[in-house]
Structure formats: C-alpha cells, structure tokens
Amino acid sequence: MLISLQALRALAAWMVVCHHFMQIFFDFHPSGPIGQFFTDRGAVGVDIFFVISGLVIYLSTQDKDMPAGRFLLNRAIRIIPAYWLYTVLMGLMLVCLGQWLPHPAVDLPHFVLSLLFIPAENPGGYGLYPTLNVGWTLNYEMFFYLLFSLVFTVPKRHRPLIVAAALFVVSEVLGRYGVVSRFYENNIIYEFLLGIGIGILYRRGWVAQGFWAPLMLIGASALAIYELDASDRLLHWGVPSAMIVLGCVAMEPYFKGSRLLKALGDCSYSVYLVHVLVLYGGWLASEHWQLNPYAVFAVCVPVIALIGWGSYVLIEKRLYWRIKAWTDVRQTASAPTVISRQKY
C-alpha cells in the first residue's frame, strides 16, 4: 500500500467522524465555520474512500490470477468480521438504549439484511441504511467486489471495460427499471472507476512525481469540493476526490517511510466502523450530565483511535490471517490430486 494513500484514508475516515459528530451532537446545526464545513463537506471522506478502493483493488490484482471465488473470499474475510461485530454491538445498543437515542428502531429482518449487505429501508424511517448506518458504504463496496470478480474471466486489457460496463448496466438499466434496488442508481458508484483509472495511469508510469504541481492540484480540488454541493455527487465531489488521490500518489516520495501515517491508515477502516458507537455513547453522557459537546468529543477522539487500533490488530490483522490460513488449508485439501504418469 502506498503511504500517501494510507495518509489519505486516515484523513477521509476522520473527516467522516467529524461529520457524524456534527450530526449526532448538533443535528447538523453548526454554530461556527468549522462546524459548518464538517456538516456540509465532511461526508466527502466517503468519496475519497471509494476512489482509493477502486485504485487499490485494481493495483493489487493486476499481477495475480485467481478464481473469482477466491477473490471474493479474500475480500469477505477482510471486510466482514469487523463489520459484523460492530453491527451486533449497534443492534444491542439500539435494543438496550433505544429509548434515549434519536433513531431507536431495530428489527430482526432488517438486521439480517444488514449483515448480508442487502440495502433495505431502515425501520427508523431515515432511508436505505443498515443497522450500523455507516455500513451503507460497505453495501457499495461489496457490490463493487462482486462485479470486479468478473474480470478474472477475461484478459487483463479488457478488465476495466468489463467493470465499467457492469456498473453501467446495473445502475442505469437494472436499477432504474426496478430489477435491483434503487440504492444502486446513485452515481457515487462510478467513483470506483475513477480509482481504477488512476491505477491504470500509475501502472503505466504516467503519474509524474513532484511536490508543487500535485499540491496545487490537491488545493484546487479541495477548493472545488468546498464550493460545490453534493447535488451531483460524482461530478462535484467524486472527480475532485479523484484529483486529490492522484495528487497524493504523485507526492508519494514525501510520504514514504512514515510509520505513523501507515498506522493511521491501517486502522482507518475500524475507526470508520466504531466511531458512531463511541459518539452515541458520548452523546448519551453529554445529555445525561449536561456536558460540553466539544469536551465530550475531545474524549471520544482518543477512545475511537484506541479502539480502532485494537480492532485493526486483533480483527483485521490477526483474525484475518487465521481465517485466511484456514481457508487456504481447506482449499489445498479439496484440490484434486494430480498423478504423474512418468515412465521408468
């Protein structure tokens, strides 16, 4: 993983944390310019995540030939354990403390659909969100992985076109005619393709390294995001997010070797999953004891960071490798034995 992408993943995750802080504690009614920024633009962290995801998946599979099922299994054991854990914890929180939370509804059918990454109307009545509401992005991620698995059946040069065509058919045809959920009509789904495009440029050596030119590109893109709303998510936020990712990749020599940035990027997925639970806990404490929201947030930040790091080490890393080793053994054991017919 490029360290520049790790740094950007961490930044994106904490932007979303700040965005949800403004939602949970202030119901998106900020009192200052910083709060207004995270209210209006903090969600762009998701767009950055999607672009990075497309880029990383493309780069990590270009030199590998594997069955589509194996690719999906590797992604599943990377994504599912932590997501299921925090979904269960969120479900328990809603059951035990729901009477004090703003969106307390939870039911078994929706909970099961959440675990299966199937978009469904949240019983709280606020849209197609799973029990752990930040998991809506994982519904897109898992869907992207499913479509991307198609590329292992075609030559490498055709793979980006196959993914693009599959996304277009699902979003513009099947989604609009009700064959699949309207959830997939959102053009945010094409941000994965922007990441694949950057991956193609990088693989061909067309991303020139530098400092000032990439920094200016990042600055101009950030300004575009600041000035534009999310009315056209792909054009207004997706394209500038892709330019930010491209700029960071071009600045990789200035990030390379930083253990801190790598660590922050490593735990960004767990930070993303756990932060809503911690923020809800902080909000309940704030309401009960009439605490200053910003003081509570100052406590929540290190708690989120520590849990995120522990979750990365224990679940994303150690558990992942144990499950992967077990599946590798099972796959080897089930492989047909080839008998040599050598003449003596």
Residue pairs with C-beta under 8 A, 6 or more apart in sequence:
1 56
1 262
1 265
2 249
2 252
2 255
3 252
3 255
3 256
3 257
3 258
3 261
3 262
3 265
4 248
4 249
4 251
4 252
4 254
4 255
4 256
5 52
5 55
5 56
5 245
5 248
5 249
5 265
6 255
6 261
6 262
6 264
6 265
6 266
6 268
7 248
7 255
7 258
7 261
7 264
7 265
8 48
8 52
8 244
8 245
8 248
8 265
9 48
9 49
9 52
9 264
9 265
9 268
10 261
10 264
10 265
10 268
10 271
11 45
11 48
12 44
12 45
12 46
12 48
12 49
12 52
12 268
13 45
13 49
13 268
13 269
13 271
13 272
13 275
14 45
14 271
15 38
15 41
15 42
15 43
15 44
15 45
15 48
16 42
16 43
16 45
16 46
16 134
16 272
16 275
17 271
17 272
17 275
17 279
17 301
17 304
18 38
18 42
19 38
19 39
19 42
19 43
19 45
20 42
20 134
20 275
20 276
20 279
21 38
21 279
21 297
21 300
22 28
22 30
22 35
22 38
22 39
22 42
23 39
24 102
24 276
24 279
24 280
24 283
25 279
25 282
25 283
25 286
25 293
25 296
25 297
26 35
26 39
26 293
27 102
28 39
30 36
30 38
30 39
37 226
40 229
41 225
41 226
43 230
44 225
44 237
44 241
46 137
46 188
47 188
47 191
47 233
47 237
47 238
47 241
48 241
48 244
48 245
49 137
49 272
50 137
50 140
50 141
50 188
50 191
50 192
50 195
50 238
50 241
51 191
51 192
51 194
51 195
51 198
51 238
51 241
51 242
51 245
52 195
52 245
53 141
53 144
53 192
53 195
54 144
54 191
54 192
54 193
54 194
54 195
54 196
54 198
54 199
55 195
55 196
55 198
55 199
55 202
55 245
55 249
56 195
57 144
57 145
57 148
57 192
57 195
57 196
58 160
58 195
58 196
58 199
58 200
59 199
59 202
59 203
61 71
61 148
61 151
61 152
62 156
62 199
62 203
65 152
66 152
67 152
68 149
68 150
68 152
68 153
69 149
70 331
71 145
71 148
71 149
71 152
72 145
72 146
72 149
73 327
74 324
75 142
75 145
77 320
77 323
77 324
77 327
78 316
78 320
79 138
79 141
79 142
81 315
81 316
81 319
81 320
81 323
82 269
82 270
82 273
82 311
82 315
82 316
83 132
83 135
83 138
83 273
84 115
85 315
86 132
86 273
86 274
86 277
87 111
87 114
87 115
87 130
87 131
87 132
87 135
89 277
90 131
90 132
90 276
90 277
91 106
91 111
91 131
93 101
93 277
93 280
94 101
94 104
94 105
94 106
94 131
95 106
97 284
98 104
98 105
98 106
100 284
100 287
101 280
101 284
103 122
103 124
103 125
103 126
104 124
105 122
105 123
105 124
105 125
106 123
106 131
107 123
109 120
110 120
110 121
110 122
110 123
110 130
110 131
111 131
113 119
113 120
113 130
114 120
114 130
114 131
114 132
114 135
117 130
117 135
117 138
117 139
117 142
117 143
118 139
118 181
119 128
119 130
119 136
119 139
119 181
119 183
119 184
120 128
120 130
121 127
121 128
122 128
122 129
122 130
122 131
122 133
128 136
128 181
128 182
128 183
129 135
129 136
130 136
130 138
130 139
132 273
132 276
133 276
134 272
134 273
134 275
134 276
135 273
139 183
140 188
140 189
140 192
143 170
143 184
143 189
144 167
144 189
144 192
147 163
147 166
147 167
147 170
148 163
150 162
150 163
150 166
151 158
151 159
151 162
151 163
154 162
160 193
160 196
160 197
160 200
163 192
163 193
163 196
164 193
167 189
167 190
167 192
167 193
170 180
170 184
171 184
171 185
171 186
171 187
171 189
171 190
172 185
173 179
174 180
174 184
175 181
175 182
175 183
175 184
175 185
176 185
186 233
187 232
187 233
187 234
187 238
188 233
188 234
188 238
190 234
190 238
191 234
191 238
191 241
191 242
194 238
194 239
194 241
194 242
195 242
195 245
197 242
198 207
198 242
198 245
198 246
198 249
201 207
201 246
202 249
207 246
207 249
207 250
208 250
209 250
209 251
209 252
209 253
210 250
210 251
211 251
211 254
213 250
214 246
214 247
214 248
214 250
214 251
215 247
215 251
217 243
217 244
217 246
217 247
217 250
218 243
218 244
218 247
218 248
220 243
221 240
221 241
221 243
221 244
221 247
222 240
222 244
224 236
224 240
225 236
225 237
225 240
225 241
228 236
228 237
228 240
229 236
230 236
230 237
248 255
255 261
263 309
266 312
266 316
267 305
267 308
267 309
267 311
267 312
267 316
268 308
269 312
269 316
270 307
270 308
270 309
270 311
270 312
270 315
270 316
271 304
271 305
271 308
273 311
274 304
274 307
274 308
274 311
275 300
275 304
275 308
278 300
278 303
278 304
278 307
279 297
279 300
279 304
281 300
282 296
282 297
282 299
282 300
283 296
285 291
285 296
286 292
286 293
286 296
